[in-house]
């Protein structure tokens, strides 16, 4: 009997502490920081801070929350202590600036997939990436001029981040090539959205590059839909965050996803005798290179 009471107490306590945790993210001067990536550590639960720095996330008080955004140091804080999160600006050691002459007389599109299956998914708060390996022929078109992404959106001007990652020593997405988030607005409908990267002066790394898409879990991107059950007449509200990215169903050696505050790699288990490649969904992202 005593054991039953203890079990019920633990259940009630768990229900009580696993609730909406709210707070605000600011810099050292107290200025709100918008679009901060916020994760429950090691869990697939995440959100994004609003333009005023405010956020809300479902997390038990004893869980760790990870806060990250380009230009600021990452922080891991207990959910019970996040009413006011202060992020410290990152100090960058600037490399020597080399002005390279650009001609833009050649263009090469890479990453396009022919005769592939396209599917639209609500990828939640995670970051999915596409890997672009380096080829010796890119020497003649070494600058990244444009990135395009195929999306399906039911709202105008959905706001998202696009990430550009180097490849680390283990083959995972590593350091970001930019020092500030690349935030863009997408068109409504099923559209290939293209963005000019000329001013970023990005070059194709010889180790390849990962391009990632991060959906922002913010009010601006939210669409609520009322659904009525035809059998019971019961009404429920479905909440969706746009845009949906379209994915190609292709053969891959590996696939990387960022969730729970870390990168996760999906690949076949060679020790189990499986073939090296496997079928997986990869975001429909293309690059245009130029000279």
Number of C-alpha atoms within 10 A of each C-alpha: 6 7 8 9 10 11 12 12 12 12 11 11 12 13 11 11 16 15 14 14 18 17 19 19 24 20 15 11 9 12 12 20 21 19 27 25 22 25 26 25 21 14 15 14 19 24 23 24 25 21 15 14 20 22 24 18 21 16 24 20 19 13 18 21 26 22 25 18 19 17 16 19 14 15 16 17 16 16 22 17 15 19 14 14 21 21 22 15 14 12 9 8 6 6 6 6 6 6 7 8 7 13 9 12 8 10 15 15 14 14 15 11 14 7 8 11 12 18 17 18 16 15 16 19 22 25 19 23 25 21 22 18 15 15 12 8 8 16 13 13 21 20 24 23 24 17 19 18 20 21 25 21 20 18 17 15 16 22 20 22 16 18 21 20 20 20 20 11 9 7 12 19 25 16 12 17 16 15 13 12 17 14 13 14 14 23 18 17 13 16 16 16 16 17 14 12 15 13 7 13 13 17 16 19 19 15 14 15 23 21 22 22 20 21 27 28 25 22 12 16 20 17 13 10 11 9 12 12 9 8 6 7 9 9 11 11 10 10 10 16 23 29 31 21 26 24 21 21 18 16 13 17 13 17 18 20 18 18 21 20 22 13 15 13 12 13 15 16 10 10 7 7 8 10 11 13 14 15 14 16 19 22 24 23 28 20 20 19 22 23 19
